[in-house]
Amino acid sequence: MSNQEQINVGVIGAGWMGHVHARAYSRMRHHFPSGGRTPVVIAVADSVPAQVDDFVARHGVETTYSDWRDLVADPRIEAISVTAPNFLHREIGSAVAAAGKHLWIEKPVGLDAPDAEAVAAAVAKAGVVSTVGFNYRHVPAVMRARDLIRSGTIGRPTHARISLLTDYAAHPGGPLSWRYTLERGGRGILGDLASHGIDLARFLLGDLDDVVSITDTFIPQRPVVDAGSSHYSIADPNDPNVTMGEVENEDYVACLMRTLSGVSVMMESSRAAVGDQNHYVFEVHGTGGLVRWDFRRSDELDVSSGDDYSNQPTITSFSGPGDGDYLSFQPGAGIAMSYDDTKVIEAYGFMRAIAGEETDGPTILDAVASARALDAIVVSARDHAWVSIAKS
Ligand SMILES: NC(=O)c1ccc[n+]([C@@H]2O[C@H](COP(=O)([O-])OP(=O)(O)OC[C@H]3O[C@@H](n4cnc5c(N)ncnc54)[C@H](O)[C@@H]3O)[C@@H](O)[C@H]2O)c1
């Protein structure tokens, strides 16, 4: 099989992530001229015609479907991106696998752990490749942080803090999109951002043992809007013509977790943190040092390492060749990579896995692990008690 052999791809869900996946496929060969097959998006499915039209205008696909089942049945297509809302992940993800097509599905994969497990079972039964959108793993500085932790640069990891704060839900006029309902969004900030936090914790520190948590909802009602509206659009909640609906999931979570290796991890996540936009940070302390990363300065890594214990300096350095896939994007340190670049790396991992290569990219099993941790967080918040993740 030639490296350059084309593989036809379809995208289901032409929203934000649908566009990001399509751009990632089309850019993949710009950065990775060999390895895997060359993906070409030939079809898109979305239930909202305006979304399809916009996707076609930007990505030039010729085949469009209003029903995702027709895209899954298209015999030309071998791999499918599922970038539809969470409530559709279980049905669509399972159908894609059952049709024998490789699956790149967005996190969190469904509404809860049973949904993720159902998709995982379909993937295992069909023997297809799966990739899940835990893209922060692919940031070169995050890859370096993991390598430093594994090689003992900070000593034995002892405690960590993961914070994922943003403000897209801070405005009371933000519409009641699928994200705010149990039936369509499932979890609130848990599925949206905390799922990434769980994955980062596992990626850096290994599997989780148990958790105790609290959750809160700060804005209990939001304006009802048409399907397909962006979750960044704003309505006036005081307008008498605006119908308000109930928010059914959490805006906020705080939890304390322990890993199986005994590291304490504090995680806090909010979608209603006024003044904080996409502010994702982790800090891992060890017996001899520290690594700290901030998504908004995603090429930088703060590292403290040595024998000083007290008054030991922390040094900030830029990512460069040798850190993850940095060299496939830029020739020398100090040139910032972007969010979209992480998806290009993810697309490449998907293509390499389809070609039978070993990769350490996130699979459906990582989505199951994340979803089980999220379910445990929900139970802990409800019962005001420590809950086992490892035994769930
Ligand atoms: N990895 C990340 O960093 C990241 C970031 C954002 C979103 N996501 C995930 O991506 C998924 C999509 O999120 P988004 O922000 O792109 O949402 P979005 O609302 O922008 O897009 C969802 C699209 O799915 C379409 N859709 C709805 N019902 C459909 C159906 N029956 N068939 C086909 N299409 C349908 C909608 O019309 C819309 O175009 C979610 O699961 C979300 O958790 C991941």
The ligand as a MOL file (V3000), in Angstrom:
LIG
                    3D

  0  0  0     0  0            999 V3000
M  V30 BEGIN CTAB
M  V30 COUNTS 44 48 0 0 0
M  V30 BEGIN ATOM
M  V30 1 N -11.5910 18.4900 21.1530 0
M  V30 2 C -12.0170 19.6900 21.4400 0
M  V30 3 O -11.2340 20.5530 21.8670 0
M  V30 4 C -13.4580 20.0480 21.2050 0
M  V30 5 C -13.8430 21.4050 21.1350 0
M  V30 6 C -15.1720 21.6940 20.8860 0
M  V30 7 C -16.1150 20.6720 20.7530 0
M  V30 8 N -15.7150 19.3820 20.8490 0 CHG=1
M  V30 9 C -16.7040 18.2960 20.7140 0
M  V30 10 O -17.1160 18.2520 19.3490 0
M  V30 11 C -18.4970 17.9120 19.2720 0
M  V30 12 C -19.2030 18.9980 18.4620 0
M  V30 13 O -19.0190 20.2310 19.1100 0
M  V30 14 P -19.0660 21.6080 18.2750 0
M  V30 15 O -18.5180 22.6560 19.1620 0
M  V30 16 O -18.4830 21.4100 16.9390 0 CHG=-1
M  V30 17 O -20.6560 21.7770 18.1670 0
M  V30 18 P -21.4690 22.6440 17.1140 0
M  V30 19 O -22.7910 22.8610 17.7490 0
M  V30 20 O -20.6660 23.7930 16.6150 0
M  V30 21 O -21.6380 21.6270 15.8700 0
M  V30 22 C -22.4250 20.4750 15.9310 0
M  V30 23 C -22.9830 20.2410 14.5350 0
M  V30 24 O -23.6950 18.9920 14.5350 0
M  V30 25 C -24.8730 19.1870 13.7600 0
M  V30 26 N -25.9000 18.1920 14.0530 0
M  V30 27 C -26.8480 18.2160 15.0120 0
M  V30 28 N -27.6490 17.1410 14.8890 0
M  V30 29 C -27.1690 16.4240 13.8420 0
M  V30 30 C -27.5870 15.2080 13.2180 0
M  V30 31 N -28.6600 14.5140 13.6380 0
M  V30 32 N -26.8830 14.7730 12.1520 0
M  V30 33 C -25.8170 15.4650 11.6790 0
M  V30 34 N -25.3800 16.6320 12.2410 0
M  V30 35 C -26.0670 17.0890 13.3100 0
M  V30 36 C -25.3100 20.6030 14.0880 0
M  V30 37 O -26.2170 21.1190 13.1210 0
M  V30 38 C -23.9720 21.3300 14.0800 0
M  V30 39 O -23.6370 21.7770 12.7840 0
M  V30 40 C -18.9940 17.7770 20.7050 0
M  V30 41 O -19.0230 16.4330 21.0480 0
M  V30 42 C -17.9580 18.5100 21.5380 0
M  V30 43 O -17.8070 17.9710 22.8370 0
M  V30 44 C -14.4100 19.0520 21.0510 0
M  V30 END ATOM
M  V30 BEGIN BOND
M  V30 1 1 1 2
M  V30 2 2 2 3
M  V30 3 1 2 4
M  V30 4 1 4 5
M  V30 5 2 4 44
M  V30 6 2 5 6
M  V30 7 1 6 7
M  V30 8 2 7 8
M  V30 9 1 8 9
M  V30 10 1 8 44
M  V30 11 1 9 10
M  V30 12 1 9 42
M  V30 13 1 10 11
M  V30 14 1 11 12
M  V30 15 1 11 40
M  V30 16 1 12 13
M  V30 17 1 13 14
M  V30 18 2 14 15
M  V30 19 1 14 16
M  V30 20 1 14 17
M  V30 21 1 17 18
M  V30 22 2 18 19
M  V30 23 1 18 20
M  V30 24 1 18 21
M  V30 25 1 21 22
M  V30 26 1 22 23
M  V30 27 1 23 24
M  V30 28 1 23 38
M  V30 29 1 24 25
M  V30 30 1 25 26
M  V30 31 1 25 36
M  V30 32 1 26 27
M  V30 33 1 26 35
M  V30 34 2 27 28
M  V30 35 1 28 29
M  V30 36 1 29 30
M  V30 37 2 29 35
M  V30 38 1 30 31
M  V30 39 2 30 32
M  V30 40 1 32 33
M  V30 41 2 33 34
M  V30 42 1 34 35
M  V30 43 1 36 37
M  V30 44 1 36 38
M  V30 45 1 38 39
M  V30 46 1 40 41
M  V30 47 1 40 42
M  V30 48 1 42 43
M  V30 END BOND
M  V30 END CTAB
M  END
